[in-house]
Amino acid sequence: IPLAVWGLSVSLSGEAGYGRMADCFAQPLPRLLLLLLVWALAHHGFAGLRHLALDAHWGVGLRRARQTSTAVLLATALVTLFAAWRLFA
């Protein structure tokens, strides 16, 4: 998070700072790191929603729990693929 805050402050400091951050994210490694961050955040969010549903006693059975875990993985994969398409296309 500190690195993201630093990058945001540099990009908002002016036109030169924005250009500096744009040049940085034109490289493949920062894009891959950003994609990894998107995957982690999406998985954390969808799994959190699943756990909230489990706390409400929805999907507690084994069959439903497996379905919701598969749904979390698929939703995370779709969000990550969309982010990859936007980052690398």
N, C-alpha and C positions, 0 to 999 in steps of 0.2 A: 504494500500500500504506500509506503513512503516514496518508492520510485515512481509510482503513478502520480502521486501528488506533485512531485518534483517536475515530471514531464508536463503535467497540466499547467503548472505555474510558468514553465519556460515557454510553452506554446501560447499562453495568454499574455506574455510580457510585451509582445509586439510582433510586427511582421517578420523580423529576423528570427525570433524565437520560434514562430510557427514554421518557418522554412526549415529551421534546424531539426525540429521534431518530424516534419514531413520527410526530410531526407533520411532521418534515422529509420523511419518505418517503411522506407522504400527498399530496405535490405531484407533478405529472406529470414534471417535469424530472429529479428524482433517481431516479424509477422508470425513466425511459428510460436514464439513465446506468448504473443497476444492470443493466438488461437488456443494454446494450452490454457490460458487464463479464462477464455470464454467457455471452454469445455468444463473446467473446474467449477466456474460460477453457475453454469446451467445445470450441471449434475447436482450441485449443492442445493440449488433452488427447487428442482423437481423432487429430489429425495426428501427435502424438508416438507414439501406439500404432502408427499406420501406418508411421512411420519405424523403429520398433523391429522391425516385421515385415519391412521392407525390409532391415534389417541382418542379419536371420536368413535372408535370401535367399528370402523368401516374397513373391510378388507383384512380382517384378522385371520380368517381361515387360510389354510395352506394353499389351496388352489387360487384364491383371490390375491393372496400375498405374492405368489409367483407371477400372476398376471400384472399386478401393479409394479413389481420390480422390473419386469420386461418393458412395461410402458415407460418407466423412468429412463431405462437405457435407450429405448428407441427415440424418445423425445429429446434426450441429450444428444444423440447422434444426429438427429435432424437439425437441431439448432447449431451444432458444430459444423455440419456440412454447409449450412447456409452461410455461416460466418466465414468458412474457408472459401466459399464461392465468391463472397464479397471482398475478401482480402486479397485473393490471388487471381481474380479475373480481371 
